[in-house]
Amino acid sequence: EVQVVESGGGLVQPGGSLRLSCAASGFTVSNYWMHWVRQAPGKGLVWVALINGDGSNTNYADSVRGRFTISKDNAKNMMYLQMNSLRADDTAVYYCVGDFPWGQGTLVTVSS
Amino acid sequence: QSALTQPASVSGSPGQSITISCTGTSSDIGAYNYVSWCQQHPGKAPKLIIYDVTTRPSGVSNRFSGSKSVNTASLTISGLQSEDEADYYCCSYTTSNTVVFGGGTKVTVL
């Protein structure tokens, strides 16, 4: 079955860090461009970051550039999002997405 | 990068067809055939229903179809059913190597 499962979310204080993971099964991540997308409570979907198949091309939304880092481990069939200097407005459900079935997301809450 | 423009709401009766528009620019929708649509029911994760303008993932009903003309993409739902009541979002890859989403459209089945 083709699926992705996100993990790593949780409650973190402002200024803290988290690493989100996206575990893929049923397909090979090296063959796909992949993205992180987030959705704040009651709001719409917002693109966060992208990475191409071999990881040589990454880019970020202005709101997270310099604080977040997207990466892949093709050997483990995983994608990651390292989030540093977290702010309250980063609070959202984060989804691992691409041209494959999307996951259920992982909730990140930034609060003191 | 400005968001893509979608109508806030669209409604239709069961069995009818409705179309949701998604308007961008020559720097996003008009530049590539990389437009996707997703469906989100209240309290649920979004579900990909169209990618690359017209491609339906396996398992997605053929009542959903996508198209594009110049800088506007469209999602058509034919034979509208109560289960189609949800929010729908479009998104597009851009010439800036980013992705931009629309604000979402709430579909109501009358």
Backbone of each chain as ProteinMPNN parsed JSONL, in Angstrom:
{"seq_chain_A": "EVQVVESGGGLVQPGGSLRLSCAASGFTVSNYWMHWVRQAPGKGLVWVALINGDGSNTNYADSVRGRFTISKDNAKNMMYLQMNSLRADDTAVYYCVGDFPWGQGTLVTVSS", "coords_chain_A": {"N_chain_A": [[0.844, -1.189, 0.0], [0.529, 2.196, -0.854], [1.686, 4.785, 1.053], [2.206, 7.537, 3.376], [3.543, 8.384, 6.531], [3.506, 10.731, 8.964], [5.472, 12.011, 11.664], [6.726, 13.14, 14.881], [5.809, 15.554, 15.797], [4.655, 17.85, 18.383], [4.471, 19.529, 21.612], [6.216, 22.488, 22.03], [8.411, 24.986, 23.334], [8.5, 28.526, 22.556], [11.168, 29.422, 20.416], [12.336, 26.982, 20.534], [13.178, 23.668, 19.169], [12.258, 21.174, 16.745], [12.137, 18.01, 15.068], [10.575, 16.853, 12.303], [9.373, 13.836, 10.837], [8.848, 11.893, 7.891], [7.687, 8.975, 6.896], [7.852, 6.851, 4.217], [6.065, 4.367, 2.368], [5.6, 1.745, 0.008], [6.34, 3.179, -2.203], [9.143, 4.821, -3.763], [11.019, 7.315, -2.365], [13.018, 8.688, -3.648], [12.229, 8.988, -6.197], [10.448, 11.025, -6.316], [9.391, 14.416, -6.121], [8.977, 16.085, -3.087], [7.079, 17.608, -0.453], [6.597, 19.759, 2.4], [3.706, 20.813, 3.93], [1.592, 23.017, 5.694], [-1.053, 23.555, 8.104], [-2.637, 25.839, 9.905], [-4.699, 26.051, 12.868], [-8.067, 26.121, 11.912], [-7.49, 27.413, 9.54], [-6.33, 27.784, 6.077], [-4.467, 25.692, 3.716], [-0.931, 25.852, 3.597], [2.034, 26.135, 1.843], [5.27, 24.942, 2.76], [7.924, 23.896, 2.331], [10.093, 22.425, -0.183], [11.574, 19.516, -1.758], [13.585, 17.947, -4.166], [13.838, 14.859, -6.115], [16.464, 13.64, -5.782], [17.399, 15.179, -3.773], [18.862, 17.423, -4.353], [17.788, 19.858, -4.882], [16.284, 22.245, -3.032], [13.823, 24.322, -1.449], [12.188, 27.08, 0.217], [9.367, 28.52, 1.953], [9.094, 32.035, 2.486], [8.503, 32.643, 5.126], [9.687, 30.693, 6.679], [12.246, 30.331, 5.857], [15.67, 29.96, 6.547], [15.225, 29.117, 9.102], [14.021, 26.602, 9.024], [14.836, 23.324, 7.786], [14.736, 21.168, 5.108], [15.054, 17.735, 4.277], [16.167, 14.584, 2.891], [16.398, 11.038, 3.3], [17.243, 8.826, 1.244], [17.973, 6.182, 1.359], [16.718, 5.244, 3.621], [14.2, 5.74, 2.92], [12.844, 8.084, 3.705], [11.689, 11.384, 4.647], [12.493, 14.578, 6.019], [11.899, 17.337, 8.304], [13.62, 19.743, 9.75], [13.094, 21.893, 12.315], [13.856, 24.943, 13.609], [14.23, 27.625, 16.027], [11.527, 28.091, 16.687], [8.299, 29.601, 16.447], [5.265, 31.067, 17.737], [3.463, 31.344, 15.632], [4.1, 29.23, 14.033], [2.624, 27.152, 14.802], [0.708, 24.451, 13.882], [-0.812, 21.814, 11.903], [1.305, 19.633, 10.28], [1.906, 18.414, 7.073], [3.128, 15.824, 5.002], [3.595, 15.83, 1.634], [2.882, 15.123, -1.852], [2.903, 13.768, -5.174], [1.306, 11.497, -4.405], [-0.631, 9.468, -2.089], [-1.658, 11.501, 0.591], [-0.593, 11.974, 4.019], [-1.764, 11.71, 7.483], [-0.827, 13.76, 8.93], [1.073, 15.709, 11.386], [0.891, 17.238, 14.508], [2.111, 20.342, 15.477], [2.737, 22.326, 18.187], [3.459, 25.44, 19.342], [4.193, 26.954, 22.183], [4.37, 28.657, 25.308]], "CA_chain_A": [[0.0, 0.0, 0.0], [1.264, 3.451, -0.925], [1.282, 5.7, 2.117], [3.211, 8.234, 4.158], [3.166, 8.594, 7.921], [4.275, 11.801, 9.59], [5.663, 11.902, 13.113], [7.688, 14.074, 15.448], [5.193, 16.77, 16.315], [4.48, 17.934, 19.83], [4.462, 20.845, 22.231], [7.568, 23.031, 22.2], [8.415, 26.395, 23.717], [9.056, 29.45, 21.556], [12.618, 29.374, 20.335], [12.768, 25.593, 20.556], [13.378, 22.931, 17.922], [11.63, 19.871, 16.537], [12.397, 17.4, 13.772], [9.474, 16.046, 11.787], [9.738, 12.756, 9.935], [7.828, 11.38, 6.974], [8.076, 7.63, 6.484], [7.124, 6.444, 3.015], [6.034, 2.946, 2.036], [4.904, 1.473, -1.248], [6.952, 3.918, -3.295], [10.517, 5.216, -3.479], [11.029, 8.776, -2.253], [13.999, 9.263, -4.561], [11.571, 9.21, -7.488], [9.395, 12.03, -6.171], [9.486, 15.683, -5.413], [8.149, 16.016, -1.887], [6.856, 18.91, 0.162], [5.895, 19.934, 3.659], [2.61, 21.775, 3.871], [1.04, 23.131, 7.04], [-2.388, 24.125, 8.242], [-2.91, 26.36, 11.239], [-6.085, 25.767, 13.271], [-9.111, 26.905, 11.276], [-6.985, 28.145, 8.38], [-6.097, 27.02, 4.866], [-3.184, 25.017, 3.527], [0.185, 26.733, 3.255], [3.263, 25.419, 1.474], [6.39, 25.264, 3.643], [9.24, 23.595, 1.756], [10.131, 21.347, -1.166], [12.837, 18.855, -2.046], [13.405, 17.115, -5.355], [14.066, 13.437, -5.932], [17.772, 13.272, -5.232], [17.732, 16.088, -2.681], [19.773, 18.488, -4.788], [17.014, 21.094, -5.012], [15.379, 22.533, -1.917], [13.416, 25.706, -1.344], [11.393, 27.329, 1.407], [8.548, 29.722, 2.056], [9.824, 33.126, 3.137], [8.222, 32.651, 6.568], [10.481, 29.687, 7.404], [13.623, 30.275, 5.327], [16.692, 30.254, 7.548], [14.879, 28.455, 10.366], [13.655, 25.212, 8.74], [15.651, 22.623, 6.794], [14.129, 19.948, 4.578], [16.066, 16.782, 3.819], [15.695, 13.231, 2.603], [17.32, 9.914, 3.391], [16.658, 7.907, 0.264], [18.255, 4.807, 1.786], [15.703, 4.884, 4.612], [12.907, 6.106, 2.329], [12.304, 9.041, 4.661], [11.901, 12.812, 4.475], [12.515, 15.221, 7.324], [11.856, 18.791, 8.409], [14.22, 20.243, 10.976], [12.501, 23.207, 12.598], [14.537, 25.652, 14.682], [13.727, 28.968, 16.346], [10.087, 28.008, 16.472], [7.491, 30.737, 16.899], [3.856, 30.72, 17.95], [2.754, 31.245, 14.354], [4.428, 27.963, 13.381], [1.663, 26.166, 15.287], [-0.073, 23.937, 12.757], [-0.62, 20.425, 11.505], [2.257, 19.564, 9.174], [1.655, 17.278, 6.193], [4.11, 15.404, 4.0], [2.745, 15.699, 0.452], [3.455, 15.02, -3.188], [1.997, 13.071, -6.082], [1.025, 10.212, -3.762], [-1.622, 9.711, -1.028], [-1.138, 12.312, 1.685], [-0.737, 11.379, 5.333], [-2.692, 12.31, 8.45], [-0.205, 14.954, 9.494], [1.556, 15.705, 12.758], [0.575, 18.537, 15.088], [3.154, 21.088, 16.162], [2.193, 23.42, 18.99], [4.522, 26.268, 19.913], [3.571, 27.73, 23.251], [5.055, 28.636, 26.603]], "C_chain_A": [[0.878, 1.238, 0.0], [0.775, 4.374, 0.181], [2.484, 6.42, 2.699], [2.652, 8.415, 5.56], [4.098, 9.645, 8.502], [4.381, 11.569, 11.092], [6.618, 12.996, 13.57], [7.101, 15.357, 15.986], [5.07, 16.735, 17.831], [4.429, 19.37, 20.295], [5.896, 21.3, 22.469], [7.465, 24.506, 22.563], [8.924, 27.274, 22.582], [10.571, 29.47, 21.617], [13.176, 27.963, 20.288], [12.86, 24.972, 19.179], [12.59, 21.633, 17.932], [12.106, 19.338, 15.196], [11.211, 16.525, 13.41], [10.017, 14.999, 10.828], [8.548, 12.357, 9.086], [8.343, 10.042, 6.461], [7.216, 7.189, 5.319], [7.166, 4.936, 2.853], [5.229, 2.765, 0.756], [5.403, 2.265, -2.436], [8.332, 4.385, -2.822], [10.629, 6.734, -3.484], [12.013, 9.417, -3.229], [13.405, 9.543, -5.942], [10.583, 10.375, -7.465], [9.92, 13.339, -5.597], [8.545, 15.56, -4.221], [8.127, 17.375, -1.203], [6.363, 18.737, 1.597], [4.903, 21.075, 3.477], [2.039, 21.855, 5.28], [-0.324, 23.804, 7.025], [-2.594, 24.535, 9.692], [-4.38, 26.106, 11.587], [-7.078, 26.713, 12.606], [-8.695, 27.651, 10.024], [-6.779, 27.212, 7.184], [-4.728, 26.368, 4.819], [-2.129, 26.013, 3.062], [1.413, 25.882, 2.961], [4.424, 25.906, 2.346], [7.741, 25.064, 2.954], [9.118, 22.477, 0.74], [11.531, 20.76, -1.269], [12.616, 17.955, -3.252], [13.843, 15.679, -5.076], [15.379, 13.081, -5.263], [18.246, 14.225, -4.139], [18.596, 17.268, -3.071], [19.091, 19.853, -4.893], [16.077, 21.214, -3.83], [15.0, 24.008, -1.971], [12.382, 25.843, -0.241], [10.478, 28.534, 1.229], [9.335, 30.781, 2.811], [9.67, 33.079, 4.652], [9.072, 31.668, 7.354], [11.93, 29.628, 6.938], [14.602, 30.737, 6.396], [16.422, 29.608, 8.886], [14.593, 26.971, 10.17], [14.602, 24.632, 7.688], [14.962, 21.334, 6.396], [15.234, 19.027, 4.079], [15.411, 15.432, 3.551], [16.795, 12.246, 2.932], [16.742, 8.849, 2.478], [16.902, 6.444, 0.66], [17.214, 4.32, 2.798], [14.288, 5.161, 4.109], [12.145, 7.076, 3.23], [12.55, 10.474, 4.187], [11.789, 13.455, 5.853], [12.294, 16.731, 7.187], [12.425, 19.17, 9.765], [13.735, 21.663, 11.189], [13.195, 23.814, 13.809], [13.901, 27.018, 14.902], [12.218, 29.058, 16.139], [9.36, 29.183, 17.124], [6.038, 30.28, 17.055], [3.112, 30.546, 16.634], [3.198, 30.055, 13.502], [3.48, 26.851, 13.827], [0.729, 25.744, 14.161], [0.039, 22.418, 12.709], [0.261, 20.44, 10.255], [2.039, 18.268, 8.398], [2.826, 17.077, 5.23], [3.326, 15.103, 2.723], [3.563, 15.628, -0.824], [2.443, 14.314, -4.064], [1.778, 11.625, -5.613], [0.009, 10.503, -2.66], [-1.003, 10.459, 0.156], [-1.417, 11.642, 3.023], [-1.72, 12.122, 6.217], [-2.108, 13.545, 9.128], [0.269, 14.751, 10.925], [1.423, 17.13, 13.3], [1.774, 19.12, 15.82], [2.501, 22.25, 16.89], [3.36, 24.163, 19.641], [3.888, 27.201, 20.928], [4.394, 27.611, 24.522], [4.091, 28.199, 27.709]], "O_chain_A": [[1.848, 1.325, 0.753], [-0.408, 4.708, 0.242], [3.625, 5.984, 2.546], [1.446, 8.578, 5.749], [5.316, 9.472, 8.528], [3.481, 10.998, 11.708], [7.234, 13.686, 12.757], [7.817, 16.169, 16.572], [5.346, 15.721, 18.471], [4.354, 20.303, 19.496], [6.696, 20.565, 23.048], [6.534, 25.192, 22.142], [9.695, 26.815, 21.739], [11.178, 29.526, 22.687], [14.364, 27.773, 20.029], [12.655, 25.633, 18.161], [12.295, 21.07, 18.987], [12.438, 20.107, 14.294], [10.884, 15.574, 14.121], [10.984, 15.235, 10.104], [7.396, 12.467, 9.505], [9.305, 9.981, 5.695], [5.989, 7.157, 5.421], [8.173, 4.299, 3.16], [4.306, 3.526, 0.465], [4.945, 2.055, -3.559], [8.639, 4.345, -1.631], [10.36, 7.371, -4.503], [11.846, 10.581, -3.595], [14.005, 10.248, -6.753], [9.953, 10.677, -8.479], [10.775, 13.356, -4.712], [7.454, 15.001, -4.332], [9.043, 18.182, -1.36], [5.791, 17.708, 1.957], [5.224, 22.138, 2.947], [2.009, 20.849, 5.989], [-0.694, 24.51, 6.087], [-2.708, 23.695, 10.584], [-5.212, 25.964, 10.691], [-6.961, 27.934, 12.713], [-9.473, 28.446, 9.495], [-7.022, 26.009, 7.272], [-3.935, 26.476, 5.755], [-2.398, 26.894, 2.245], [1.778, 25.011, 3.75], [4.554, 27.096, 2.634], [8.598, 25.947, 2.985], [8.179, 21.682, 0.779], [12.527, 21.397, -0.923], [11.591, 17.282, -3.354], [14.176, 15.329, -3.944], [15.411, 12.317, -4.298], [19.363, 14.095, -3.638], [19.019, 18.038, -2.209], [19.761, 20.881, -4.981], [15.183, 20.388, -3.645], [15.758, 24.837, -2.474], [11.775, 24.861, 0.186], [10.773, 29.448, 0.459], [10.149, 30.458, 3.676], [10.595, 33.433, 5.382], [9.174, 31.786, 8.575], [12.753, 28.952, 7.554], [14.399, 31.755, 7.058], [17.315, 29.555, 9.732], [14.888, 26.164, 11.051], [15.102, 25.346, 6.82], [14.641, 20.504, 7.247], [16.232, 19.488, 3.525], [14.267, 15.181, 3.931], [17.98, 12.572, 2.854], [15.872, 8.073, 2.873], [16.104, 5.57, 0.32], [16.871, 3.138, 2.829], [13.305, 4.856, 4.784], [10.952, 6.904, 3.48], [13.485, 10.744, 3.433], [11.091, 12.954, 6.735], [12.475, 17.314, 6.118], [11.795, 18.949, 10.8], [13.942, 22.532, 10.342], [13.13, 23.264, 14.908], [13.134, 27.503, 14.07], [11.712, 29.98, 15.5], [9.745, 29.68, 18.183], [5.651, 29.224, 16.553], [2.229, 29.696, 16.527], [2.727, 29.888, 12.377], [3.526, 25.741, 13.297], [0.045, 26.574, 13.562], [0.876, 21.82, 13.385], [-0.007, 21.168, 9.299], [1.994, 17.179, 8.971], [3.419, 18.03, 4.725], [2.476, 14.213, 2.723], [4.734, 16.004, -0.878], [1.257, 14.264, -3.736], [2.036, 10.67, -6.346], [-0.2, 11.667, -2.32], [0.056, 10.079, 0.653], [-2.35, 10.849, 3.153], [-2.416, 13.035, 5.773], [-2.815, 14.281, 9.815], [-0.076, 13.771, 11.585], [1.796, 18.098, 12.637], [2.373, 18.469, 16.676], [1.798, 23.059, 16.285], [4.143, 23.581, 20.392], [3.143, 28.116, 20.576], [5.032, 26.589, 24.773], [4.482, 28.119, 28.873]]}, "seq_chain_B": "QSALTQPASVSGSPGQSITISCTGTSSDIGAYNYVSWCQQHPGKAPKLIIYDVTTRPSGVSNRFSGSKSVNTASLTISGLQSEDEADYYCCSYTTSNTVVFGGGTKVTVL", "coords_chain_B": {"N_chain_B": [[4.976, 35.767, -3.184], [1.753, 35.682, -4.43], [-1.338, 34.264, -3.277], [-3.25, 31.753, -4.978], [-6.411, 32.376, -6.578], [-9.508, 31.435, -5.464], [-13.061, 30.786, -5.539], [-14.989, 31.539, -2.627], [-17.089, 29.887, -1.937], [-19.081, 27.298, -3.363], [-22.034, 25.879, -4.59], [-24.364, 23.179, -5.14], [-26.965, 21.019, -6.379], [-27.786, 17.579, -5.584], [-26.549, 15.289, -7.991], [-26.094, 17.214, -9.911], [-23.591, 19.052, -11.823], [-20.682, 20.774, -10.802], [-18.303, 23.449, -10.986], [-15.143, 24.45, -9.894], [-13.128, 27.231, -9.849], [-9.7, 28.277, -10.213], [-7.576, 30.742, -10.09], [-4.581, 31.994, -11.331], [-1.391, 33.166, -12.302], [0.858, 33.943, -15.05], [3.158, 33.094, -13.974], [2.746, 30.94, -12.406], [0.246, 28.935, -12.52], [-0.051, 29.281, -15.313], [2.476, 28.681, -16.223], [3.385, 26.052, -15.982], [2.348, 22.579, -16.173], [1.588, 21.784, -13.589], [-0.515, 21.576, -11.577], [-2.418, 20.914, -8.75], [-5.151, 19.415, -6.945], [-6.875, 19.207, -3.861], [-9.015, 17.593, -1.495], [-10.795, 18.277, 1.453], [-12.394, 17.095, 4.197], [-14.303, 18.197, 7.043], [-12.327, 18.37, 9.931], [-10.639, 16.398, 9.068], [-7.701, 15.003, 7.387], [-6.271, 16.524, 4.446], [-6.997, 15.25, 1.152], [-5.446, 14.12, -1.738], [-6.734, 14.678, -4.936], [-6.451, 15.335, -7.591], [-3.638, 15.655, -9.73], [-0.961, 17.151, -11.612], [-2.578, 18.684, -13.325], [-4.64, 17.132, -14.652], [-4.587, 14.465, -13.816], [-5.861, 11.728, -12.063], [-5.329, 10.26, -8.925], [-4.936, 6.756, -8.081], [-7.936, 5.176, -7.164], [-9.451, 7.43, -6.776], [-12.55, 8.903, -7.459], [-13.954, 8.954, -10.765], [-15.655, 11.007, -11.132], [-14.499, 13.323, -10.536], [-12.714, 15.799, -12.201], [-10.038, 17.517, -13.831], [-8.867, 20.578, -15.336], [-7.232, 23.047, -17.439], [-6.819, 26.396, -18.505], [-4.902, 28.721, -19.932], [-4.152, 30.882, -17.479], [-5.818, 29.872, -15.56], [-7.024, 27.255, -13.622], [-9.297, 24.494, -13.317], [-11.629, 22.599, -11.404], [-13.887, 20.083, -11.846], [-16.764, 18.637, -10.568], [-18.761, 16.05, -11.181], [-22.12, 14.682, -11.222], [-22.928, 15.304, -8.536], [-22.584, 14.444, -5.114], [-23.666, 13.86, -1.721], [-21.486, 13.246, -0.143], [-19.502, 14.696, -1.281], [-19.426, 17.129, -0.158], [-17.316, 19.407, 1.146], [-14.136, 21.057, 1.775], [-12.163, 22.432, -0.82], [-8.979, 22.668, -2.242], [-6.717, 24.278, -4.433], [-3.423, 24.055, -5.875], [-0.234, 25.157, -7.108], [2.881, 24.714, -8.77], [5.541, 27.076, -9.062], [7.341, 29.583, -11.034], [9.31, 30.496, -9.437], [10.325, 28.387, -8.138], [8.771, 27.504, -6.025], [5.76, 26.65, -4.228], [2.347, 27.477, -4.501], [-0.731, 27.967, -2.839], [-4.315, 27.994, -3.231], [-6.978, 29.831, -1.58], [-8.972, 28.148, -0.818], [-12.129, 26.472, -1.316], [-15.412, 26.159, -0.275], [-17.567, 23.574, -0.7], [-20.952, 23.072, -0.991], [-23.597, 20.821, -0.745], [-26.772, 21.016, -1.794]], "CA_chain_B": [[4.102, 35.05, -4.113], [0.363, 35.792, -4.018], [-2.112, 33.035, -3.294], [-4.165, 31.544, -6.087], [-7.741, 32.861, -6.233], [-10.626, 30.497, -5.574], [-14.29, 31.299, -4.924], [-15.111, 31.088, -1.243], [-18.067, 28.813, -1.837], [-19.823, 26.846, -4.544], [-23.058, 24.925, -4.171], [-25.111, 22.51, -6.193], [-27.897, 19.978, -5.949], [-27.33, 16.219, -5.907], [-26.64, 14.911, -9.388], [-25.607, 18.277, -10.784], [-22.147, 19.254, -11.95], [-20.195, 22.086, -10.407], [-16.908, 23.709, -11.342], [-14.414, 25.371, -9.02], [-12.03, 27.852, -10.573], [-8.479, 28.578, -9.47], [-6.921, 31.688, -10.983], [-3.225, 32.379, -10.985], [-0.707, 34.047, -13.233], [1.776, 33.285, -15.975], [4.303, 32.614, -13.191], [2.413, 29.697, -11.695], [-0.623, 28.039, -13.313], [0.219, 29.442, -16.733], [3.851, 28.341, -16.582], [3.607, 24.604, -15.981], [1.187, 21.708, -15.947], [1.771, 21.239, -12.245], [-1.605, 22.026, -10.72], [-3.034, 19.836, -7.982], [-6.352, 19.729, -6.161], [-7.117, 18.295, -2.752], [-10.33, 17.653, -0.841], [-10.66, 18.14, 2.897], [-13.601, 17.069, 4.995], [-14.077, 18.83, 8.361], [-11.602, 17.603, 10.934], [-9.848, 15.323, 8.449], [-6.553, 15.41, 6.594], [-6.597, 16.699, 3.026], [-6.807, 14.097, 0.273], [-5.106, 14.495, -3.107], [-7.694, 14.136, -5.875], [-5.97, 15.614, -8.949], [-2.317, 16.256, -9.853], [-0.558, 17.418, -13.004], [-3.753, 19.296, -13.969], [-5.75, 16.247, -15.037], [-4.373, 13.079, -13.393], [-6.499, 11.259, -10.83], [-4.651, 9.131, -8.262], [-5.688, 5.521, -7.993], [-8.965, 5.142, -6.14], [-10.252, 8.661, -6.778], [-13.693, 8.776, -8.356], [-13.86, 9.637, -12.057], [-16.542, 12.162, -11.128], [-13.615, 14.486, -10.376], [-11.858, 16.022, -13.353], [-9.343, 18.793, -13.814], [-8.501, 21.164, -16.617], [-6.522, 24.321, -17.317], [-6.807, 27.281, -19.658], [-4.01, 29.865, -19.699], [-3.755, 31.037, -16.081], [-6.889, 29.401, -14.682], [-7.302, 25.827, -13.538], [-10.663, 24.22, -12.878], [-11.997, 21.271, -10.915], [-15.293, 19.808, -12.062], [-17.339, 17.487, -9.884], [-20.004, 15.682, -11.867], [-22.965, 13.793, -10.42], [-22.647, 15.732, -7.17], [-23.12, 13.596, -4.048], [-23.569, 14.476, -0.393], [-20.131, 13.021, 0.371], [-18.587, 15.654, -1.902], [-19.439, 18.361, 0.638], [-15.98, 19.51, 1.739], [-13.321, 22.166, 1.276], [-11.285, 22.051, -1.923], [-7.846, 23.577, -2.416], [-5.826, 24.093, -5.572], [-2.066, 24.539, -5.672], [0.563, 25.141, -8.332], [4.306, 25.002, -8.75], [5.768, 28.398, -9.636], [8.638, 29.826, -11.669], [10.265, 30.799, -8.366], [10.661, 27.119, -7.471], [7.973, 27.402, -4.813], [4.39, 26.191, -4.476], [1.371, 28.407, -3.952], [-2.059, 27.394, -2.668], [-5.481, 28.856, -3.203], [-7.538, 30.018, -0.25], [-9.945, 27.099, -0.517], [-13.526, 26.649, -1.695], [-16.319, 25.28, 0.45], [-18.626, 23.033, -1.556], [-22.163, 22.69, -0.269], [-24.587, 20.06, -1.529], [-28.057, 21.533, -1.337]], "C_chain_B": [[2.66, 35.125, -3.62], [-0.325, 34.445, -4.122], [-2.934, 32.963, -4.572], [-5.571, 31.931, -5.631], [-8.804, 31.815, -6.519], [-11.881, 31.173, -5.04], [-14.415, 30.741, -3.513], [-16.054, 29.909, -1.119], [-18.706, 28.543, -3.187], [-20.848, 25.844, -4.043], [-23.766, 24.333, -5.378], [-26.024, 21.451, -5.606], [-27.336, 18.609, -6.291], [-27.57, 15.893, -7.372], [-26.155, 15.963, -10.359], [-24.085, 18.24, -10.906], [-21.804, 20.662, -11.487], [-18.731, 22.212, -10.818], [-16.324, 24.747, -10.405], [-13.239, 25.927, -9.813], [-10.871, 28.176, -9.635], [-7.628, 29.458, -10.39], [-5.558, 32.105, -10.452], [-2.668, 33.343, -12.007], [0.165, 33.236, -14.18], [3.016, 32.759, -15.255], [3.982, 31.355, -12.396], [1.558, 28.804, -12.59], [-0.291, 28.103, -14.796], [1.575, 28.945, -17.189], [4.078, 26.847, -16.749], [2.284, 23.861, -15.877], [1.33, 20.996, -14.61], [0.743, 21.853, -11.303], [-2.214, 20.798, -10.044], [-4.272, 20.356, -7.272], [-6.443, 18.721, -5.015], [-8.472, 18.608, -2.132], [-10.117, 17.475, 0.654], [-12.023, 18.197, 3.566], [-13.297, 17.648, 6.369], [-13.39, 17.882, 9.331], [-10.731, 16.492, 10.384], [-8.641, 15.896, 7.729], [-6.965, 15.629, 5.14], [-6.257, 15.446, 2.227], [-6.523, 14.595, -1.135], [-6.111, 13.856, -4.07], [-7.323, 14.381, -7.345], [-4.53, 16.121, -8.849], [-1.949, 16.372, -11.327], [-1.757, 17.819, -13.863], [-4.92, 18.335, -14.138], [-5.672, 14.831, -14.469], [-5.039, 12.781, -12.063], [-5.668, 10.145, -10.21], [-5.557, 7.901, -8.244], [-6.717, 5.601, -6.87], [-9.838, 6.382, -6.069], [-11.351, 8.533, -7.838], [-13.486, 9.55, -9.653], [-14.9, 10.749, -12.187], [-15.743, 13.458, -10.946], [-12.74, 14.606, -11.618], [-11.248, 17.413, -13.287], [-9.016, 19.264, -15.209], [-7.779, 22.479, -16.359], [-6.642, 25.086, -18.621], [-6.03, 28.531, -19.273], [-3.631, 29.907, -18.221], [-4.815, 30.573, -15.088], [-7.058, 27.89, -14.785], [-8.722, 25.642, -13.004], [-10.801, 22.783, -12.414], [-13.491, 21.126, -11.127], [-15.681, 18.548, -11.308], [-18.669, 17.21, -10.57], [-20.808, 14.724, -10.993], [-22.792, 14.053, -8.942], [-23.338, 14.847, -6.147], [-22.907, 14.277, -2.702], [-22.158, 14.343, 0.177], [-19.1, 13.975, -0.234], [-18.553, 16.979, -1.143], [-18.154, 18.424, 1.46], [-15.343, 20.816, 1.27], [-12.381, 21.629, 0.205], [-10.223, 23.127, -2.113], [-7.115, 23.246, -3.716], [-4.426, 24.562, -5.163], [-1.292, 24.376, -6.972], [2.028, 25.369, -8.02], [4.526, 26.333, -9.46], [7.158, 28.518, -10.268], [9.708, 30.224, -10.665], [10.695, 29.55, -7.611], [10.006, 27.04, -6.098], [6.623, 26.805, -5.205], [3.452, 27.191, -3.825], [0.001, 27.723, -3.926], [-3.131, 28.461, -2.893], [-6.042, 28.916, -1.79], [-8.576, 28.979, 0.146], [-11.364, 27.481, -0.92], [-14.377, 25.657, -0.931], [-17.434, 24.866, -0.498], [-19.779, 22.56, -0.686], [-23.102, 21.959, -1.214], [-25.96, 20.39, -0.972], [-29.078, 20.424, -1.058]], "O_chain_B": [[2.367, 34.68, -2.511], [0.044, 33.597, -4.935], [-3.27, 33.986, -5.168], [-5.894, 31.83, -4.447], [-8.978, 31.369, -7.653], [-11.787, 32.047, -4.178], [-14.001, 29.614, -3.239], [-15.843, 29.027, -0.286], [-18.849, 29.432, -4.027], [-20.55, 25.043, -3.158], [-23.767, 24.898, -6.471], [-25.858, 21.043, -4.456], [-26.502, 18.486, -7.188], [-28.633, 16.174, -7.925], [-25.837, 15.651, -11.507], [-23.397, 17.506, -10.198], [-22.539, 21.614, -11.747], [-18.022, 21.218, -10.975], [-16.928, 25.79, -10.154], [-12.451, 25.171, -10.381], [-11.049, 28.327, -8.426], [-7.034, 28.971, -11.352], [-5.405, 32.508, -9.299], [-3.37, 34.219, -12.511], [0.204, 32.007, -14.118], [3.832, 32.058, -15.853], [4.872, 30.771, -11.778], [2.098, 27.996, -13.346], [-0.256, 27.07, -15.464], [1.817, 28.798, -18.387], [4.886, 26.431, -17.58], [1.248, 24.435, -15.54], [1.208, 19.775, -14.517], [1.09, 22.557, -10.355], [-2.484, 19.784, -10.687], [-4.425, 21.553, -7.031], [-6.129, 17.542, -5.178], [-8.993, 19.719, -2.232], [-9.342, 16.616, 1.075], [-12.718, 19.212, 3.509], [-12.152, 17.598, 6.818], [-13.817, 16.744, 9.524], [-10.147, 15.724, 11.148], [-8.553, 17.1, 7.489], [-7.901, 14.993, 4.655], [-5.353, 14.689, 2.579], [-7.279, 15.406, -1.67], [-6.322, 12.643, -4.034], [-7.833, 13.702, -8.236], [-4.227, 16.934, -7.976], [-2.577, 15.747, -12.181], [-1.918, 17.344, -14.987], [-6.057, 18.672, -13.81], [-6.62, 14.063, -14.633], [-4.823, 13.475, -11.07], [-5.332, 9.178, -10.894], [-6.777, 8.002, -8.375], [-6.407, 6.039, -5.762], [-10.856, 6.386, -5.377], [-11.098, 8.106, -8.965], [-12.925, 10.646, -9.656], [-15.011, 11.367, -13.246], [-16.258, 14.551, -11.179], [-12.103, 13.639, -12.037], [-11.847, 18.354, -12.766], [-8.902, 18.471, -16.144], [-7.716, 22.963, -15.229], [-6.575, 24.507, -19.705], [-6.445, 29.298, -18.404], [-2.869, 29.06, -17.755], [-4.71, 30.858, -13.895], [-7.211, 27.328, -15.87], [-9.27, 26.516, -12.332], [-10.176, 21.872, -12.957], [-14.275, 21.944, -10.647], [-15.007, 17.522, -11.4], [-19.583, 18.034, -10.541], [-20.253, 14.04, -10.133], [-22.536, 13.127, -8.173], [-24.52, 14.531, -6.281], [-22.063, 15.164, -2.571], [-21.69, 15.225, 0.896], [-17.967, 14.054, 0.24], [-17.742, 17.852, -1.452], [-17.932, 17.606, 2.352], [-15.921, 21.569, 0.485], [-11.869, 20.515, 0.311], [-10.518, 24.322, -2.142], [-6.92, 22.078, -4.052], [-4.266, 25.355, -4.236], [-1.648, 23.563, -7.825], [2.371, 26.128, -7.113], [3.771, 26.679, -10.369], [8.027, 27.671, -10.062], [10.888, 30.284, -11.008], [11.349, 29.638, -6.572], [10.61, 26.569, -5.134], [6.383, 26.497, -6.372], [3.723, 27.693, -2.734], [-0.374, 27.006, -4.853], [-2.881, 29.66, -2.762], [-5.636, 28.151, -0.914], [-9.009, 28.929, 1.297], [-11.749, 28.65, -0.873], [-14.103, 24.457, -0.937], [-18.155, 25.71, -1.031], [-19.603, 21.756, 0.23], [-23.369, 22.41, -2.328], [-26.268, 20.081, 0.179], [-30.209, 20.71, -0.665]]}, "name": "protein", "num_of_chains": 2, "seq": "EVQVVESGGGLVQPGGSLRLSCAASGFTVSNYWMHWVRQAPGKGLVWVALINGDGSNTNYADSVRGRFTISKDNAKNMMYLQMNSLRADDTAVYYCVGDFPWGQGTLVTVSSQSALTQPASVSGSPGQSITISCTGTSSDIGAYNYVSWCQQHPGKAPKLIIYDVTTRPSGVSNRFSGSKSVNTASLTISGLQSEDEADYYCCSYTTSNTVVFGGGTKVTVL"}
